[in-house]
Amino acid sequence: MLLKGVDCVTYSEIPRVDYAIIGGSSTFSLNFPQDLDFPDVMVIAEKLVFPTPYGESPPLKLFIVGGKKVLTVKMHGWRQGVSRGRASQQLFWVLQKAGVKKILAEGGVGAINHLLKPRDILIPSDYLDFSMRKDVSLGGEFLLSMRQPVCPILCNALFQAAEKNAPEGGRVFDRGIYAVTDGRHFESPAEVAMLGRLGADIVGQSMCPEVYLAREIGACYGRVDIVTNYAEGVNRDWEHSELADIFYQEAHRMGSILLEAMRHINTEEECGCAKLRYPTLLKE
């Protein structure tokens, strides 16, 4: 899913912002955050594009929720004519210059764990990276430790918000391993079986390199994902109609989870994420 035909304005001055939300497939059908019934949300500016060393950034939106200024982007910044890795570099360069310290992200994923089912919501706690975008960085100035891949404080806020917004009988899981592949195709049954044997619960395409780039800029990263389908070879074949129904019908729920979690986080909470980057040992 790509952004097409967006009329944008290029700005040279990046606003100072502490928070960011990276939209994914589960809010793609929304005009986020305006479509949500949150009285304390105010959009300040839309279609903001900034020059970066990696090309023009994807269009961003600046809004306020709960008194916090937030930058947000649609569909991870992916768009036609730009590789996904390059789009991530553009986006995170802007977030770094803005001074962003807390990042929430979302997406739709396939269930590898046979106990999961469509519409389950999961807060990933770790990942397996099988993407081909591992060289994506913003300069390689740091040695990055991934012993705490996601921020426990952000993940707890997302879990609490997900439980509050879950439908009656809906299931929310506070941990799980996210396997990252490139797409844009779905994985083969053999690939899914391999990922399952390695311990993956879900499979998607966006957690990496975002989790690395967040660590590189010294920001906390947490994400919430909704199961949109069974991965190939798991339980039963997925149906396009069910995928589309979740895609459109659950978007408001996922957007509400992000805004609710954003209301309950702050930059003062000590989680240790920013301390998990060290000076590189490979200096000339």
WOZIPE-V157547 format. One record per pair of residues at least 24 apart in sequence whose C-alpha atoms are under 10 Angstrom apart, sorted by the first residue. I is the first residue (numbers start at 1). GAP is how many residues later the second one is. If there is no record, write none. Layout:
[[I;GAP] [I;GAP]]
This chain:
[[1;24] [1;27] [1;74] [1;77] [1;78] [1;79] [1;183] [2;26] [2;72] [2;73] [2;74] [2;75] [2;76] [2;77] [2;78] [2;79] [3;25] [3;55] [3;56] [3;71] [3;72] [3;74] [3;75] [3;76] [3;77] [4;75] [4;76] [5;75] [6;41] [6;52] [6;53] [7;40] [7;41] [7;52] [8;38] [8;39] [8;40] [8;41] [8;42] [8;50] [8;51] [8;52] [9;37] [9;38] [9;39] [9;40] [9;41] [9;50] [10;37] [10;38] [10;39] [10;40] [10;41] [10;46] [10;47] [10;49] [11;36] [11;37] [11;38] [11;39] [11;40] [12;36] [12;37] [12;38] [12;39] [12;40] [13;37] [13;38] [13;84] [13;85] [14;34] [14;35] [14;36] [14;37] [14;80] [14;81] [14;82] [14;83] [14;84] [14;85] [15;47] [15;54] [15;56] [15;79] [15;80] [15;82] [15;83] [15;84] [16;53] [16;54] [16;55] [16;79] [16;80] [16;81] [16;82] [16;83] [16;84] [17;45] [17;51] [17;52] [17;53] [17;54] [17;78] [17;79] [17;80] [17;81] [17;82] [17;83] [17;84] [17;85] [18;50] [18;51] [18;52] [18;53] [18;77] [18;78] [18;80] [18;81] [18;82] [18;83] [18;84] [18;85] [18;201] [18;248] [18;249] [19;45] [19;49] [19;50] [19;51] [19;52] [19;53] [19;76] [19;79] [19;80] [19;81] [19;82] [19;83] [19;84] [19;85] [19;200] [19;201] [19;243] [19;246] [19;247] [19;248] [20;41] [20;42] [20;43] [20;48] [20;49] [20;50] [20;51] [20;52] [20;53] [20;75] [20;78] [20;80] [20;81] [20;82] [20;83] [20;84] [20;85] [20;199] [20;201] [20;242] [21;40] [21;49] [21;50] [21;51] [21;52] [21;53] [21;55] [21;81] [21;82] [21;83] [21;84] [21;85] [21;200] [21;201] [21;202] [21;237] [21;238] [21;241] [22;38] [22;49] [22;50] [22;51] [22;52] [22;53] [22;54] [22;55] [22;69] [22;81] [22;82] [22;83] [22;84] [22;85] [22;188] [22;201] [22;236] [23;49] [23;50] [23;51] [23;52] [23;53] [23;54] [23;81] [23;82] [23;83] [23;84] [23;231] [23;232] [23;235] [24;49] [24;50] [24;51] [24;52] [24;53] [24;54] [24;81] [24;82] [24;83] [24;84] [24;182] [24;201] [25;49] [25;50] [25;51] [25;81] [25;82] [25;83] [25;84] [25;181] [25;200] [25;201] [25;203] [25;222] [25;223] [25;226] [26;49] [26;80] [26;81] [26;82] [26;83] [26;198] [26;199] [26;200] [26;201] [26;202] [26;220] [26;221] [26;222] [26;223] [26;224] [26;225] [26;226] [26;227] [26;228] [26;229] [27;47] [27;48] [27;79] [27;80] [27;81] [27;220] [27;221] [27;222] [27;223] [27;224] [27;225] [27;226] [27;227] [27;228] [27;229] [27;231] [28;46] [28;47] [28;48] [28;79] [28;219] [28;220] [28;223] [28;227] [29;45] [29;46] [29;218] [29;219] [29;220] [29;221] [29;222] [29;223] [30;44] [30;218] [30;221] [30;222] [30;225] [31;43] [31;221] [31;224] [32;29] [32;31] [32;40] [32;41] [32;42] [32;219] [32;220] [32;223] [32;224] [32;227] [33;28] [33;30] [33;31] [33;32] [33;39] [33;219] [33;222] [33;223] [33;225] [33;226] [34;29] [35;216] [35;217] [35;220] [36;215] [36;216] [36;217] [36;219] [36;220] [36;223] [37;215] [37;219] [38;27] [38;28] [38;218] [38;221] [38;222] [39;26] [39;27] [40;24] [40;25] [40;26] [40;27] [40;223] [41;24] [41;25] [41;26] [41;27] [41;28] [41;218] [42;24] [42;25] [42;27] [43;26] [43;27] [44;25] [44;26] [45;26] [46;25] [46;26] [46;27] [47;26] [48;25] [49;42] [49;45] [50;40] [50;41] [50;43] [50;44] [51;39] [51;42] [51;43] [52;37] [52;38] [52;39] [52;40] [52;41] [52;42] [52;45] [53;36] [53;37] [53;40] [53;85] [54;32] [54;33] [54;34] [54;35] [54;36] [54;37] [54;39] [54;84] [55;27] [55;31] [55;32] [55;34] [55;35] [56;26] [56;31] [56;34] [56;35] [56;38] [57;29] [57;30] [57;31] [57;32] [57;33] [57;34] [57;35] [57;36] [57;37] [58;24] [58;29] [58;30] [58;32] [58;33] [58;36] [59;32] [60;31] [60;34] [65;194] [65;195] [65;197] [65;198] [66;193] [66;194] [66;196] [66;197] [66;198] [67;196] [68;194] [68;195] [68;197] [68;198] [70;30] [70;32] [70;33] [70;192] [71;24] [71;27] [71;29] [71;32] [72;31] [72;32] [72;33] [73;32] [75;30] [75;31] [75;32] [75;131] [76;29] [76;30] [76;31] [76;130] [76;131] [76;134] [83;50] [84;49] [84;52] [84;98] [84;121] [84;122] [84;125] [85;47] [85;48] [85;49] [85;50] [85;51] [85;52] [85;121] [85;123] [85;124] [85;125] [86;47] [86;50] [86;51] [88;48] [88;49] [88;50] [88;118] [88;120] [88;121] [88;122] [88;125] [89;47] [89;48] [89;49] [89;120] [89;121] [89;124] [90;48] [91;119] [91;122] [92;45] [92;46] [92;118] [92;121] [92;122] [92;124] [92;125] [93;44] [93;45] [93;120] [93;124] [95;118] [95;119] [95;122] [95;124] [96;42] [96;117] [96;118] [96;120] [96;121] [96;122] [96;123] [97;120] [99;118] [99;119] [99;120] [100;114] [100;117] [100;118] [100;119] [100;120] [100;167] [101;113] [101;114] [101;116] [101;117] [101;118] [101;119] [101;120] [101;165] [101;166] [101;173] [102;49] [102;52] [102;112] [102;116] [102;117] [102;118] [102;119] [102;120] [102;160] [102;163] [102;164] [102;165] [103;48] [103;51] [103;107] [103;108] [103;111] [103;116] [103;117] [103;118] [103;119] [103;120] [103;159] [104;47] [104;50] [104;51] [104;54] [104;116] [104;117] [104;118] [104;119] [104;120] [104;154] [104;155] [104;157] [104;158] [105;53] [105;101] [105;102] [105;105] [105;106] [105;116] [105;117] [105;118] [105;119] [105;120] [105;153] [106;100] [106;101] [106;116] [106;117] [106;118] [106;119] [106;120] [106;148] [106;149] [106;151] [106;152] [107;97] [107;98] [107;99] [107;100] [107;116] [107;117] [107;118] [107;119] [107;120] [107;121] [107;147] [108;94] [108;95] [108;96] [108;97] [108;98] [108;116] [108;117] [108;118] [108;119] [108;120] [108;121] [108;135] [108;138] [108;139] [108;146] [109;69] [109;70] [109;71] [109;92] [109;93] [109;94] [109;95] [109;96] [109;97] [109;116] [109;117] [109;118] [109;119] [109;120] [109;121] [109;122] [110;68] [110;69] [110;76] [110;77] [110;82] [110;91] [110;92] [110;93] [110;94] [110;115] [110;116] [110;117] [110;118] [110;119] [110;120] [110;121] [110;122] [110;124] [110;128] [111;67] [111;81] [111;85] [111;89] [111;90] [111;91] [111;92] [111;93] [111;115] [111;116] [111;117] [111;118] [111;119] [111;120] [111;121] [111;123] [111;124] [112;65] [112;66] [112;67] [112;80] [112;81] [112;83] [112;84] [112;85] [112;87] [112;88] [112;89] [112;90] [112;91] [112;115] [112;117] [112;118] [112;119] [112;120] [112;121] [112;122] [112;123] [113;63] [113;64] [113;79] [113;82] [113;83] [113;84] [113;86] [113;87] [113;88] [113;89] [113;90] [113;117] [113;118] [113;121] [113;122] [114;82] [114;87] [114;88] [114;116] [114;117] [114;120] [114;121] [115;86] [115;119] [115;120] [116;55] [116;57] [116;85] [116;86] [116;111] [116;113] [116;114] [116;118] [116;119] [117;54] [117;109] [117;110] [117;111] [117;112] [117;113] [117;117] [117;118] [118;108] [118;109] [118;110] [118;111] [118;112] [118;120] [118;124] [118;125] [118;128] [119;47] [119;48] [119;51] [119;52] [119;53] [119;106] [119;107] [119;108] [119;109] [119;110] [119;124] [119;127] [119;128] [119;131] [120;46] [120;50] [120;51] [120;52] [120;53] [120;105] [120;106] [120;107] [120;108] [120;109] [121;38] [121;41] [121;42] [121;45] [121;49] [121;50] [121;51] [121;52] [121;53] [121;103] [121;104] [121;105] [121;106] [121;107] [121;133] [122;36] [122;37] [122;40] [122;49] [122;50] [122;51] [122;52] [122;53] [122;54] [122;55] [122;56] [122;79] [122;80] [122;101] [122;102] [122;103] [122;104] [122;105] [123;27] [123;31] [123;32] [123;33] [123;35] [123;36] [123;39] [123;49] [123;50] [123;51] [123;52] [123;53] [123;54] [123;55] [123;99] [123;100] [123;101] [123;102] [123;103] [124;25] [124;26] [124;31] [124;49] [124;50] [124;51] [124;52] [124;53] [124;54] [124;55] [124;77] [124;78] [124;83] [124;98] [124;99] [124;100] [124;101] [125;24] [125;25] [125;26] [125;27] [125;30] [125;49] [125;50] [125;51] [125;52] [125;53] [125;97] [125;98] [126;24] [126;49] [126;50] [126;51] [126;52] [126;53] [126;74] [126;81] [126;85] [127;49] [127;50] [127;51] [127;52] [127;53] [127;72] [127;73] [127;74] [127;75] [127;76] [127;80] [127;81] [127;84] [128;49] [128;50] [128;51] [128;52] [128;53] [128;67] [128;70] [128;71] [128;72] [128;75] [128;79] [128;80] [129;49] [129;50] [129;51] [129;52] [129;53] [129;76] [129;78] [129;79] [129;80] [130;49] [130;50] [130;51] [130;52] [130;65] [130;75] [130;78] [131;48] [131;49] [131;50] [131;51] [131;52] [131;74] [131;75] [131;76] [131;77] [131;78] [132;48] [132;49] [132;50] [132;76] [132;77] [133;48] [133;49] [133;75] [133;76] [134;74] [134;75] [134;78] [135;74] [136;72] [136;73] [136;74] [136;76] [136;77] [137;72] [137;73] [137;75] [137;76] [137;79] [137;80] [138;75] [138;78] [138;79] [139;77] [140;76] [140;139] [140;140] [140;142] [140;143] [141;75] [141;136] [141;137] [141;138] [141;139] [141;140] [141;141] [141;142] [142;73] [142;74] [142;75] [142;134] [142;135] [142;136] [142;137] [142;138] [142;139] [142;140] [143;72] [143;73] [143;133] [143;134] [143;135] [143;136] [143;137] [143;138] [143;139] [144;68] [144;69] [144;71] [144;72] [144;74] [144;131] [144;132] [144;133] [144;134] [144;135] [144;136] [145;67] [145;70] [145;71] [145;128] [145;130] [145;131] [145;132] [145;133] [146;65] [146;66] [146;69] [146;127] [146;130] [146;131] [147;126] [147;129] [148;123] [148;124] [148;125] [148;128] [149;62] [149;63] [149;65] [149;66] [149;71] [149;72] [149;73] [149;124] [149;127] [150;61] [150;62] [150;64] [150;65] [150;70] [150;71] [150;72] [150;73] [150;123] [151;68] [151;69] [151;70] [151;71] [151;72] [151;119] [151;120] [151;121] [151;122] [151;123] [152;68] [152;69] [152;70] [152;119] [152;120] [152;121] [153;67] [153;68] [153;69] [153;111] [153;112] [153;113] [153;116] [153;117] [153;118] [153;120] [154;66] [154;67] [154;68] [154;69] [154;107] [154;108] [154;110] [154;111] [154;112] [154;115] [154;117] [155;65] [155;66] [155;67] [155;68] [155;69] [155;106] [156;66] [156;105] [156;108] [156;109] [157;65] [157;100] [157;101] [157;103] [157;104] [157;105] [157;106] [157;107] [157;108] [158;64] [158;65] [158;66] [158;99] [158;100] [158;101] [158;102] [158;103] [158;104] [158;106] [158;107] [159;64] [159;65] [159;98] [159;102] [160;97] [160;100] [160;101] [160;104] [161;93] [161;95] [161;96] [161;97] [161;98] [161;99] [161;100] [161;101] [161;102] [161;103] [162;62] [162;91] [162;92] [162;94] [162;95] [162;96] [162;98] [162;99] [163;94] [164;92] [164;93] [164;96] [165;87] [165;88] [165;89] [165;91] [165;92] [165;95] [166;87] [166;88] [166;91] [167;86] [172;52] [172;53] [172;54] [173;51] [173;52] [174;50] [175;26] [176;24] [176;25] [176;26] [177;24] [177;25] [177;26] [178;24] [178;25] [178;26] [178;27] [178;28] [178;29] [178;30] [178;47] [179;24] [179;25] [179;26] [179;27] [179;28] [179;29] [180;24] [180;25] [180;26] [180;27] [180;28] [180;29] [181;24] [181;25] [181;26] [181;27] [182;24] [182;26] [186;45] [186;46] [187;44] [187;45] [187;46] [188;43] [188;44] [188;45] [189;42] [189;43] [189;44] [189;45] [190;42] [190;43] [191;40] [191;41] [191;42] [192;39] [192;40] [192;41] [192;42] [193;38] [193;39] [193;40] [193;41] [196;38] [202;24] [202;25] [202;27] [202;28] [202;29] [203;24] [203;27] [203;28] [204;27] [214;59] [214;60] [215;58] [215;59] [215;60] [215;61] [215;62] [216;58] [216;60] [216;61] [216;62] [217;57] [217;60] [218;55] [218;56] [218;57] [218;58] [218;59] [219;48] [219;54] [219;55] [219;56] [220;47] [220;51] [220;52] [220;53] [220;54] [221;52] [223;35] [224;30] [224;33] [224;34] [225;29] [226;24] [226;25] [226;28]]
